[in-house]
Amino acid sequence: MIKHMVMWNLQEGKTVEDAKMVKSKLEGLKNEIDFLKEIHVYLNYLTSSDRQIVLECLFETEDDLKAYQVHPKHVAVSNFVKSVTNDRVCIDYQM
């Protein structure tokens, strides 16, 4: 299994509503991409944290992760996420 985790901060001037939209759009991919086994988005506003939004996905194989990255539904959501966030950090690892 492959875990894909991405973390962001909102751009200055963006709101909690923007973060909720990121969560909704990303989690909506579960119904659009059949090889996406799990997807969770966490919104974090604790001052002790370095990031405000965390994405956690699970795939069976690295090929599935690669296919997800170029899937048209993911690309569309990714473009929205990029429009309201910055400071992207990503880690992928095999479980």
Helices and strands as residue ranges (DSSP letters): E 2-10, H 16-28, G 29-31, E 38-43, E 53-59, H 62-70, H 72-84, E 85-94
